[in-house]
Amino acid sequence: MLDHSIIKRLASEAGFDLCGIAPCRHFDDAERRFREWLAHGYQSSLQYLERNTEKRFDPRLLVEGARTAVVCAVGYKNRMSDGYPAGHRTKIASYACAEDYHTLVRKMLQRLFEALRRISPNLAGRAFVDTAPLAEKRLAVEAGLGWIGRQSLLVTPELGSFVVLGELILTEEVDRYDQPFGPARCGTCRACVECCPTGAVMPGQGIDTARCISCHTIEREPSRSIDLDGWIFGCDACQSCCPWNRRAPQHRNRAFDPVFDPLEMDAAAWRALSPAEFERLCGRTALMRSGLERIRSQIADPREEPEAATGHAF
């Protein structure tokens, strides 16, 4: 049996800001709500969300003999997280200004797992970083890290929603588990609903991906065309306005320092980049997922923009 306090200490030593521990089980209520969301077609072009629903809400189906979920979070808030100046038309989601979190968090989880294996050599498990059907936000709530806000993101009391998650699903039990987080602390605030430029944040806690700027700029594009509001990769609009994020601290883990300054990159600068220059500037970031040509294609032609489309400053 693993020691709860040792896991927490080792997670901190691996570079994580938060760590919670929950028993593996089936989240039937969360699965029901997710199936209702799918039935309404809110997944739009993200057909992969329609697969492996059973596994998504039961980690025991992903790892044979799974007993414990160790859910880790690290903050990435930087100066871009609070919003861009009005009129800036080549906005990048703040997480994408740093090295790709998939790479960083996977290395951190591997360090944690290896440390646990030194204590318990027969321990088996698997690491997850947003790359498999796992309801990680639901697991984070079960592990006591925070609640799911109206914008469908995990909100933590300490770091707001500017966090990325990683999980270890392990085959051993722990001497004690964290209590699931209590009621959501959004209160009557609807800032994320009201600040979304396209109305993608639905009042009933969910996202219509057909209207989501992040989906349009990163994922397989929905057939419906929308105004990207100056975003060319991702979107922070529903986060920058959140009161919990306003009071959240800047990131502490230096691995998440931005590797370039998006304020120095206007439309002309992005269009002038050669493929080699783009790789030098963004090669370690998530922007490589889109590639230079797609990013360029999402820069609005000012001659085609409505006069009122001057961006949002939060």
Secondary structure, DSSP 8 states (H G I E B T S, - for coil): -B-HHHHHHHHHHTT-SEEEEEE----HHHHHHHHHHHHTTTTTT-GGGGS-HHHHT-GGGTSTT--EEEEEEEE---GGGG---TT--SEE-GGGGBB-HHHHHHHHHHHHHHHHHHH-TT--EEEESSSSS--HHHHHHHTTS-EE-TTSSEEBTTTBT-EEEEEEEESS-BS-------S-S-TT--HHHHH-TTS-EETTTEE-GGG-HHHHHHSS--SS----TTEEE---HHHHT-HHHHT------GGGSBSS-GGG--HHHHHH--HHHHHHHHTTBGGGGT-HHHHHHTS--TTTS-TT------
